[in-house]
Amino acid sequence: MRKPVIAGNWKMHKNRDEALQFIYSVNMQVPNKEYVDSVVCPQAPLLRDLVKRQGDYLRIGAQNIHEESEGAYTGEVSADLLENLGVGYVIIGHSERRAYYNETDTAVNKKIHQAFRYGITPIVCVGESLETREAGDTDTFVRGQVKKALEGLGSEQVKRIVIAYEPIWAIGTGKTATSDQANDAIGVIRETIETLYDASVSDDTRILYGGSVKRKNIDEIVNMPEIDGALVGGASLSAKDFLYMVDAALKTVS
Ligand code: PGA
């Protein structure tokens, strides 16, 4: 039984006041982390404030890290600092970072290794463009991204990683992949992990769906057999909606 994860990706939203308001509404409400992992990922300058107020069960994640531990990399954030602040998760390889900041598969792989070096759980995003899907190349493309992302990782690390399947055409567009499309792509990711490692690893790896997840579709998504939760953008900005989604995940295990 894989423990579900609901992770909110706030992207470049919320100032400090708004973030604190959110955290005070949810930090005592999220379920025990024995059953569901509830994570929010704010902009980097808010990490410390939110970690201090995360309560017993909520966890805070970053949206990116640099692959090196320190150095002359103006504007970047190190995993060393994140560990120091008590940040538990980091989103790596989000399609926005791949598209706007030229984040390559090689960089994604290095960042995953770096996160593990500091005991931070990576939430690794993969997913195809509309063009790739329409050309019928989704499976090959996603398989390739997963292989490159996992290069050099040991079985124990892959069991701890969280992968998010996020078809680019569904992010922020209001177009959700159908639960069958999401389940199928996630099945392909799991098979890829099984081929690279073995079934005991692929059975343990948590794979989320992301892309226009909202209150209205969360129940269907978290009830699909291959899907272990969601990476939620826009809808995670609302404390009520976030709690609704965490509860939907909780219902699948209780
Ligand atoms: P969305 O974003 O839920 O707003 O579509 C998802 C994501 O980018 O992780």
py3Dmol code that shows the C-alpha trace and the ligand (Angstrom):
import py3Dmol

protein = """\
ATOM      1  CA  MET A   1       0.000   0.000   0.000  1.00  0.00           C
ATOM      2  CA  ARG A   2       1.529   3.283  -1.092  1.00  0.00           C
ATOM      3  CA  LYS A   3       0.859   6.305   1.096  1.00  0.00           C
ATOM      4  CA  PRO A   4      -0.831   9.084  -0.899  1.00  0.00           C
ATOM      5  CA  VAL A   5       0.758  12.499  -1.346  1.00  0.00           C
ATOM      6  CA  ILE A   6      -1.041  15.775  -1.945  1.00  0.00           C
ATOM      7  CA  ALA A   7       1.449  18.490  -2.822  1.00  0.00           C
ATOM      8  CA  GLY A   8       0.544  22.105  -3.519  1.00  0.00           C
ATOM      9  CA  ASN A   9       2.765  23.971  -5.949  1.00  0.00           C
ATOM     10  CA  TRP A  10       2.152  27.647  -5.272  1.00  0.00           C
ATOM     11  CA  LYS A  11       4.485  28.759  -8.059  1.00  0.00           C
ATOM     12  CA  MET A  12       5.042  32.551  -7.891  1.00  0.00           C
ATOM     13  CA  HIS A  13       1.946  33.262  -5.815  1.00  0.00           C
ATOM     14  CA  LYS A  14       1.234  34.458  -2.280  1.00  0.00           C
ATOM     15  CA  ASN A  15       3.033  37.119  -0.273  1.00  0.00           C
ATOM     16  CA  ARG A  16       3.993  36.485   3.341  1.00  0.00           C
ATOM     17  CA  ASP A  17       0.670  37.584   4.829  1.00  0.00           C
ATOM     18  CA  GLU A  18      -1.291  35.377   2.468  1.00  0.00           C
ATOM     19  CA  ALA A  19       1.010  32.429   3.078  1.00  0.00           C
ATOM     20  CA  LEU A  20       0.712  32.774   6.868  1.00  0.00           C
ATOM     21  CA  GLN A  21      -3.048  32.992   6.634  1.00  0.00           C
ATOM     22  CA  PHE A  22      -3.038  29.755   4.630  1.00  0.00           C
ATOM     23  CA  ILE A  23      -0.688  27.948   7.000  1.00  0.00           C
ATOM     24  CA  TYR A  24      -2.710  28.871  10.085  1.00  0.00           C
ATOM     25  CA  SER A  25      -5.874  27.527   8.434  1.00  0.00           C
ATOM     26  CA  VAL A  26      -4.386  24.178   7.466  1.00  0.00           C
ATOM     27  CA  ASN A  27      -1.496  23.291   9.798  1.00  0.00           C
ATOM     28  CA  MET A  28      -3.737  21.722  12.447  1.00  0.00           C
ATOM     29  CA  GLN A  29      -6.246  20.296   9.960  1.00  0.00           C
ATOM     30  CA  VAL A  30      -4.205  18.068   7.708  1.00  0.00           C
ATOM     31  CA  PRO A  31      -4.373  14.346   8.468  1.00  0.00           C
ATOM     32  CA  ASN A  32      -1.730  12.373  10.315  1.00  0.00           C
ATOM     33  CA  LYS A  33       1.285  11.884   8.057  1.00  0.00           C
ATOM     34  CA  GLU A  34       1.147   8.213   8.784  1.00  0.00           C
ATOM     35  CA  TYR A  35      -1.774   8.133   6.311  1.00  0.00           C
ATOM     36  CA  VAL A  36      -1.236  10.996   3.850  1.00  0.00           C
ATOM     37  CA  ASP A  37       1.744  13.221   3.079  1.00  0.00           C
ATOM     38  CA  SER A  38       0.487  16.813   2.802  1.00  0.00           C
ATOM     39  CA  VAL A  39       2.994  19.252   1.348  1.00  0.00           C
ATOM     40  CA  VAL A  40       2.942  22.898   0.247  1.00  0.00           C
ATOM     41  CA  CYS A  41       5.672  24.471  -1.851  1.00  0.00           C
ATOM     42  CA  PRO A  42       5.869  28.274  -1.508  1.00  0.00           C
ATOM     43  CA  GLN A  43       8.324  30.754  -2.990  1.00  0.00           C
ATOM     44  CA  ALA A  44      11.779  30.274  -1.465  1.00  0.00           C
ATOM     45  CA  PRO A  45      11.872  33.333   0.843  1.00  0.00           C
ATOM     46  CA  LEU A  46       8.816  31.999   2.701  1.00  0.00           C
ATOM     47  CA  LEU A  47      10.228  28.559   3.420  1.00  0.00           C
ATOM     48  CA  ARG A  48      11.564  29.356   6.873  1.00  0.00           C
ATOM     49  CA  ASP A  49       8.381  31.084   8.023  1.00  0.00           C
ATOM     50  CA  LEU A  50       6.258  28.156   6.908  1.00  0.00           C
ATOM     51  CA  VAL A  51       8.522  25.403   8.251  1.00  0.00           C
ATOM     52  CA  LYS A  52       8.337  27.082  11.660  1.00  0.00           C
ATOM     53  CA  ARG A  53       4.557  26.908  11.536  1.00  0.00           C
ATOM     54  CA  GLN A  54       4.048  23.609   9.713  1.00  0.00           C
ATOM     55  CA  GLY A  55       2.674  21.794  12.754  1.00  0.00           C
ATOM     56  CA  ASP A  56       2.960  18.056  13.267  1.00  0.00           C
ATOM     57  CA  TYR A  57       1.792  16.807   9.898  1.00  0.00           C
ATOM     58  CA  LEU A  58       2.068  19.413   7.149  1.00  0.00           C
ATOM     59  CA  ARG A  59       5.418  19.543   5.360  1.00  0.00           C
ATOM     60  CA  ILE A  60       7.004  22.310   3.345  1.00  0.00           C
ATOM     61  CA  GLY A  61       8.718  21.911  -0.013  1.00  0.00           C
ATOM     62  CA  ALA A  62      10.822  24.112  -2.271  1.00  0.00           C
ATOM     63  CA  GLN A  63      10.148  24.599  -5.980  1.00  0.00           C
ATOM     64  CA  ASN A  64      13.731  24.158  -7.162  1.00  0.00           C
ATOM     65  CA  ILE A  65      17.325  23.615  -6.026  1.00  0.00           C
ATOM     66  CA  HIS A  66      20.716  24.059  -7.593  1.00  0.00           C
ATOM     67  CA  GLU A  67      22.706  20.933  -8.333  1.00  0.00           C
ATOM     68  CA  GLU A  68      25.840  22.202  -6.556  1.00  0.00           C
ATOM     69  CA  SER A  69      26.066  22.634  -2.782  1.00  0.00           C
ATOM     70  CA  GLU A  70      27.515  26.143  -2.928  1.00  0.00           C
ATOM     71  CA  GLY A  71      29.295  28.508  -5.264  1.00  0.00           C
ATOM     72  CA  ALA A  72      29.014  31.520  -7.527  1.00  0.00           C
ATOM     73  CA  TYR A  73      25.455  30.892  -8.760  1.00  0.00           C
ATOM     74  CA  THR A  74      23.658  34.192  -8.342  1.00  0.00           C
ATOM     75  CA  GLY A  75      19.988  33.831  -7.580  1.00  0.00           C
ATOM     76  CA  GLU A  76      20.049  30.090  -6.910  1.00  0.00           C
ATOM     77  CA  VAL A  77      19.112  28.161  -3.759  1.00  0.00           C
ATOM     78  CA  SER A  78      21.199  25.290  -2.365  1.00  0.00           C
ATOM     79  CA  ALA A  79      19.994  21.987  -0.972  1.00  0.00           C
ATOM     80  CA  ASP A  80      22.350  22.594   1.937  1.00  0.00           C
ATOM     81  CA  LEU A  81      20.370  25.687   2.926  1.00  0.00           C
ATOM     82  CA  LEU A  82      17.041  23.902   2.447  1.00  0.00           C
ATOM     83  CA  GLU A  83      18.112  21.054   4.713  1.00  0.00           C
ATOM     84  CA  ASN A  84      19.285  23.619   7.228  1.00  0.00           C
ATOM     85  CA  LEU A  85      15.850  25.277   7.168  1.00  0.00           C
ATOM     86  CA  GLY A  86      14.039  21.962   7.672  1.00  0.00           C
ATOM     87  CA  VAL A  87      12.525  21.787   4.196  1.00  0.00           C
ATOM     88  CA  GLY A  88      11.393  18.219   3.500  1.00  0.00           C
ATOM     89  CA  TYR A  89      10.602  18.184  -0.224  1.00  0.00           C
ATOM     90  CA  VAL A  90      11.665  19.821  -3.445  1.00  0.00           C
ATOM     91  CA  ILE A  91       9.925  19.914  -6.818  1.00  0.00           C
ATOM     92  CA  ILE A  92      12.429  19.084  -9.554  1.00  0.00           C
ATOM     93  CA  GLY A  93      12.024  19.399 -13.315  1.00  0.00           C
ATOM     94  CA  HIS A  94       8.655  21.120 -13.395  1.00  0.00           C
ATOM     95  CA  SER A  95       7.713  21.736 -17.029  1.00  0.00           C
ATOM     96  CA  GLU A  96       7.782  25.500 -16.426  1.00  0.00           C
ATOM     97  CA  ARG A  97      11.404  25.228 -15.321  1.00  0.00           C
ATOM     98  CA  ARG A  98      12.223  22.972 -18.245  1.00  0.00           C
ATOM     99  CA  ALA A  99      10.562  25.388 -20.679  1.00  0.00           C
ATOM    100  CA  TYR A 100      11.525  28.838 -19.299  1.00  0.00           C
ATOM    101  CA  TYR A 101      14.858  28.101 -17.585  1.00  0.00           C
ATOM    102  CA  ASN A 102      16.247  25.493 -19.956  1.00  0.00           C
ATOM    103  CA  GLU A 103      16.320  22.791 -17.326  1.00  0.00           C
ATOM    104  CA  THR A 104      17.572  19.691 -19.135  1.00  0.00           C
ATOM    105  CA  ASP A 105      17.146  16.022 -18.257  1.00  0.00           C
ATOM    106  CA  THR A 106      20.793  16.015 -17.176  1.00  0.00           C
ATOM    107  CA  ALA A 107      20.241  18.923 -14.790  1.00  0.00           C
ATOM    108  CA  VAL A 108      17.097  17.237 -13.447  1.00  0.00           C
ATOM    109  CA  ASN A 109      19.093  14.069 -12.749  1.00  0.00           C
ATOM    110  CA  LYS A 110      21.852  16.018 -10.956  1.00  0.00           C
ATOM    111  CA  LYS A 111      19.302  17.895  -8.842  1.00  0.00           C
ATOM    112  CA  ILE A 112      17.645  14.635  -7.775  1.00  0.00           C
ATOM    113  CA  HIS A 113      21.008  13.262  -6.627  1.00  0.00           C
ATOM    114  CA  GLN A 114      21.660  16.523  -4.821  1.00  0.00           C
ATOM    115  CA  ALA A 115      18.307  16.417  -3.015  1.00  0.00           C
ATOM    116  CA  PHE A 116      19.052  12.889  -1.781  1.00  0.00           C
ATOM    117  CA  ARG A 117      22.503  13.950  -0.616  1.00  0.00           C
ATOM    118  CA  TYR A 118      20.717  16.316   1.784  1.00  0.00           C
ATOM    119  CA  GLY A 119      17.869  14.001   2.748  1.00  0.00           C
ATOM    120  CA  ILE A 120      15.238  16.036   0.886  1.00  0.00           C
ATOM    121  CA  THR A 121      12.505  14.105  -0.952  1.00  0.00           C
ATOM    122  CA  PRO A 122      12.415  15.033  -4.639  1.00  0.00           C
ATOM    123  CA  ILE A 123       9.065  15.418  -6.401  1.00  0.00           C
ATOM    124  CA  VAL A 124      10.161  14.875  -9.982  1.00  0.00           C
ATOM    125  CA  CYS A 125       7.921  16.116 -12.795  1.00  0.00           C
ATOM    126  CA  VAL A 126       7.653  14.456 -16.185  1.00  0.00           C
ATOM    127  CA  GLY A 127       5.068  14.840 -18.918  1.00  0.00           C
ATOM    128  CA  GLU A 128       4.544  15.335 -22.615  1.00  0.00           C
ATOM    129  CA  SER A 129       3.491  18.304 -24.743  1.00  0.00           C
ATOM    130  CA  LEU A 130       0.268  18.309 -26.746  1.00  0.00           C
ATOM    131  CA  GLU A 131       2.314  17.808 -29.908  1.00  0.00           C
ATOM    132  CA  THR A 132       3.934  14.680 -28.498  1.00  0.00           C
ATOM    133  CA  ARG A 133       0.582  13.308 -27.352  1.00  0.00           C
ATOM    134  CA  GLU A 134      -1.055  13.975 -30.710  1.00  0.00           C
ATOM    135  CA  ALA A 135       1.833  12.248 -32.487  1.00  0.00           C
ATOM    136  CA  GLY A 136       1.157   9.166 -30.333  1.00  0.00           C
ATOM    137  CA  ASP A 137       4.585   9.406 -28.704  1.00  0.00           C
ATOM    138  CA  THR A 138       3.544   9.941 -25.072  1.00  0.00           C
ATOM    139  CA  ASP A 139       4.731   6.591 -23.737  1.00  0.00           C
ATOM    140  CA  THR A 140       8.141   6.728 -25.424  1.00  0.00           C
ATOM    141  CA  PHE A 141       8.683  10.329 -24.358  1.00  0.00           C
ATOM    142  CA  VAL A 142       7.704   9.825 -20.727  1.00  0.00           C
ATOM    143  CA  ARG A 143       9.688   6.592 -20.512  1.00  0.00           C
ATOM    144  CA  GLY A 144      12.763   8.484 -21.771  1.00  0.00           C
ATOM    145  CA  GLN A 145      12.314  11.285 -19.230  1.00  0.00           C
ATOM    146  CA  VAL A 146      11.971   8.806 -16.371  1.00  0.00           C
ATOM    147  CA  LYS A 147      15.046   6.813 -17.427  1.00  0.00           C
ATOM    148  CA  LYS A 148      17.178   9.938 -17.591  1.00  0.00           C
ATOM    149  CA  ALA A 149      15.838  11.292 -14.310  1.00  0.00           C
ATOM    150  CA  LEU A 150      16.631   8.093 -12.414  1.00  0.00           C
ATOM    151  CA  GLU A 151      20.110   7.504 -13.822  1.00  0.00           C
ATOM    152  CA  GLY A 152      22.551   6.406 -11.119  1.00  0.00           C
ATOM    153  CA  LEU A 153      19.932   6.156  -8.344  1.00  0.00           C
ATOM    154  CA  GLY A 154      19.815   3.085  -6.128  1.00  0.00           C
ATOM    155  CA  SER A 155      16.653   1.081  -5.421  1.00  0.00           C
ATOM    156  CA  GLU A 156      16.214   2.551  -1.964  1.00  0.00           C
ATOM    157  CA  GLN A 157      16.318   6.072  -3.403  1.00  0.00           C
ATOM    158  CA  VAL A 158      13.803   5.267  -6.118  1.00  0.00           C
ATOM    159  CA  LYS A 159      11.452   3.874  -3.493  1.00  0.00           C
ATOM    160  CA  ARG A 160      11.622   7.230  -1.700  1.00  0.00           C
ATOM    161  CA  ILE A 161      11.257   9.452  -4.739  1.00  0.00           C
ATOM    162  CA  VAL A 162       7.903  10.976  -5.686  1.00  0.00           C
ATOM    163  CA  ILE A 163       7.203  11.267  -9.415  1.00  0.00           C
ATOM    164  CA  ALA A 164       4.530  13.578 -10.783  1.00  0.00           C
ATOM    165  CA  TYR A 165       3.098  12.865 -14.208  1.00  0.00           C
ATOM    166  CA  GLU A 166       2.085  16.276 -15.504  1.00  0.00           C
ATOM    167  CA  PRO A 167       1.075  16.468 -19.156  1.00  0.00           C
ATOM    168  CA  ILE A 168       2.109  19.981 -20.185  1.00  0.00           C
ATOM    169  CA  TRP A 169      -1.140  20.566 -22.060  1.00  0.00           C
ATOM    170  CA  ALA A 170      -3.116  20.078 -18.842  1.00  0.00           C
ATOM    171  CA  ILE A 171      -1.169  22.502 -16.629  1.00  0.00           C
ATOM    172  CA  GLY A 172      -3.039  25.687 -15.798  1.00  0.00           C
ATOM    173  CA  THR A 173      -5.247  25.214 -18.843  1.00  0.00           C
ATOM    174  CA  GLY A 174      -8.351  23.811 -17.195  1.00  0.00           C
ATOM    175  CA  LYS A 175      -7.912  20.767 -19.467  1.00  0.00           C
ATOM    176  CA  THR A 176      -7.419  17.717 -17.309  1.00  0.00           C
ATOM    177  CA  ALA A 177      -6.181  14.431 -18.650  1.00  0.00           C
ATOM    178  CA  THR A 178      -8.985  11.940 -18.214  1.00  0.00           C
ATOM    179  CA  SER A 179      -8.399   9.683 -15.251  1.00  0.00           C
ATOM    180  CA  ASP A 180      -7.802   6.831 -17.699  1.00  0.00           C
ATOM    181  CA  GLN A 181      -5.180   8.810 -19.627  1.00  0.00           C
ATOM    182  CA  ALA A 182      -3.448   9.711 -16.365  1.00  0.00           C
ATOM    183  CA  ASN A 183      -3.678   6.173 -15.040  1.00  0.00           C
ATOM    184  CA  ASP A 184      -2.266   4.742 -18.286  1.00  0.00           C
ATOM    185  CA  ALA A 185       0.713   7.126 -18.392  1.00  0.00           C
ATOM    186  CA  ILE A 186       1.435   6.455 -14.737  1.00  0.00           C
ATOM    187  CA  GLY A 187       1.239   2.733 -15.465  1.00  0.00           C
ATOM    188  CA  VAL A 188       3.905   3.256 -18.141  1.00  0.00           C
ATOM    189  CA  ILE A 189       6.091   5.076 -15.607  1.00  0.00           C
ATOM    190  CA  ARG A 190       5.686   2.228 -13.135  1.00  0.00           C
ATOM    191  CA  GLU A 191       6.568  -0.351 -15.788  1.00  0.00           C
ATOM    192  CA  THR A 192       9.657   1.679 -16.691  1.00  0.00           C
ATOM    193  CA  ILE A 193      10.772   1.603 -13.060  1.00  0.00           C
ATOM    194  CA  GLU A 194      10.103  -2.119 -12.913  1.00  0.00           C
ATOM    195  CA  THR A 195      12.267  -2.675 -16.001  1.00  0.00           C
ATOM    196  CA  LEU A 196      15.078  -0.515 -14.611  1.00  0.00           C
ATOM    197  CA  TYR A 197      14.917  -1.952 -11.071  1.00  0.00           C
ATOM    198  CA  ASP A 198      12.319  -4.577 -10.167  1.00  0.00           C
ATOM    199  CA  ALA A 199       8.703  -4.913  -9.097  1.00  0.00           C
ATOM    200  CA  SER A 200       9.474  -4.437  -5.410  1.00  0.00           C
ATOM    201  CA  VAL A 201      10.785  -0.964  -6.296  1.00  0.00           C
ATOM    202  CA  SER A 202       8.057   0.028  -8.761  1.00  0.00           C
ATOM    203  CA  ASP A 203       5.384  -1.164  -6.329  1.00  0.00           C
ATOM    204  CA  ASP A 204       6.702   1.243  -3.710  1.00  0.00           C
ATOM    205  CA  THR A 205       7.341   4.352  -5.821  1.00  0.00           C
ATOM    206  CA  ARG A 206       4.664   6.968  -5.426  1.00  0.00           C
ATOM    207  CA  ILE A 207       3.484   8.516  -8.671  1.00  0.00           C
ATOM    208  CA  LEU A 208       1.142  11.509  -8.690  1.00  0.00           C
ATOM    209  CA  TYR A 209      -0.947  13.149 -11.347  1.00  0.00           C
ATOM    210  CA  GLY A 210      -0.749  16.918 -11.911  1.00  0.00           C
ATOM    211  CA  GLY A 211      -2.516  19.282 -14.306  1.00  0.00           C
ATOM    212  CA  SER A 212      -5.706  21.187 -13.492  1.00  0.00           C
ATOM    213  CA  VAL A 213      -6.514  19.078 -10.444  1.00  0.00           C
ATOM    214  CA  LYS A 214      -9.439  20.645  -8.600  1.00  0.00           C
ATOM    215  CA  ARG A 215     -12.121  19.748  -6.082  1.00  0.00           C
ATOM    216  CA  LYS A 216     -14.315  18.441  -8.858  1.00  0.00           C
ATOM    217  CA  ASN A 217     -11.852  15.855 -10.181  1.00  0.00           C
ATOM    218  CA  ILE A 218      -9.671  14.968  -7.180  1.00  0.00           C
ATOM    219  CA  ASP A 219     -11.838  12.075  -5.987  1.00  0.00           C
ATOM    220  CA  GLU A 220     -11.776  10.346  -9.333  1.00  0.00           C
ATOM    221  CA  ILE A 221      -8.020  10.880  -9.683  1.00  0.00           C
ATOM    222  CA  VAL A 222      -6.993   9.571  -6.279  1.00  0.00           C
ATOM    223  CA  ASN A 223      -9.195   6.532  -6.711  1.00  0.00           C
ATOM    224  CA  MET A 224      -7.393   5.319  -9.843  1.00  0.00           C
ATOM    225  CA  PRO A 225      -5.293   2.236  -9.080  1.00  0.00           C
ATOM    226  CA  GLU A 226      -1.939   3.549 -10.364  1.00  0.00           C
ATOM    227  CA  ILE A 227      -2.295   7.110  -9.034  1.00  0.00           C
ATOM    228  CA  ASP A 228      -0.959   7.898  -5.573  1.00  0.00           C
ATOM    229  CA  GLY A 229      -2.059  11.498  -5.171  1.00  0.00           C
ATOM    230  CA  ALA A 230      -1.744  14.841  -6.888  1.00  0.00           C
ATOM    231  CA  LEU A 231       0.560  17.765  -7.508  1.00  0.00           C
ATOM    232  CA  VAL A 232      -1.819  20.699  -7.485  1.00  0.00           C
ATOM    233  CA  GLY A 233      -1.102  24.199  -8.783  1.00  0.00           C
ATOM    234  CA  GLY A 234      -3.892  26.791  -8.895  1.00  0.00           C
ATOM    235  CA  ALA A 235      -6.348  24.966  -6.641  1.00  0.00           C
ATOM    236  CA  SER A 236      -3.750  24.594  -3.859  1.00  0.00           C
ATOM    237  CA  LEU A 237      -3.788  28.348  -3.258  1.00  0.00           C
ATOM    238  CA  SER A 238      -7.102  27.997  -1.446  1.00  0.00           C
ATOM    239  CA  ALA A 239      -6.791  26.525   2.046  1.00  0.00           C
ATOM    240  CA  LYS A 240     -10.292  25.055   1.785  1.00  0.00           C
ATOM    241  CA  ASP A 241      -9.587  23.389  -1.534  1.00  0.00           C
ATOM    242  CA  PHE A 242      -6.235  22.084  -0.334  1.00  0.00           C
ATOM    243  CA  LEU A 243      -7.885  20.510   2.711  1.00  0.00           C
ATOM    244  CA  TYR A 244     -10.620  19.058   0.535  1.00  0.00           C
ATOM    245  CA  MET A 245      -8.005  17.374  -1.643  1.00  0.00           C
ATOM    246  CA  VAL A 246      -6.044  16.044   1.300  1.00  0.00           C
ATOM    247  CA  ASP A 247      -9.275  14.584   2.680  1.00  0.00           C
ATOM    248  CA  ALA A 248     -10.040  12.968  -0.672  1.00  0.00           C
ATOM    249  CA  ALA A 249      -6.648  11.224  -0.455  1.00  0.00           C
ATOM    250  CA  LEU A 250      -7.296  10.228   3.152  1.00  0.00           C
ATOM    251  CA  LYS A 251     -10.579   8.579   2.166  1.00  0.00           C
ATOM    252  CA  THR A 252      -8.723   6.234  -0.163  1.00  0.00           C
ATOM    253  CA  VAL A 253      -6.735   4.785   2.726  1.00  0.00           C
ATOM    254  CA  SER A 254      -9.330   4.733   5.474  1.00  0.00           C
TER     255      SER A 254
END
"""
ligand_1 = """\
9
PGA
P -2.339 23.419 -12.170
O -0.737 23.252 -12.062
O -2.934 22.538 -11.119
O -2.585 24.880 -11.922
O -2.721 22.987 -13.556
C -0.169 22.005 -11.797
C 1.330 22.139 -11.750
O 1.894 22.916 -12.520
O 1.995 21.469 -10.926
"""
view = py3Dmol.view(width=600, height=400)
view.addModel(protein, "pdb")
view.setStyle({"model": 0}, {"cartoon": {"style": "trace"}})
view.addModel(ligand_1, "xyz")
view.setStyle({"model": 1}, {"stick": {}})
view.zoomTo()
view.show()
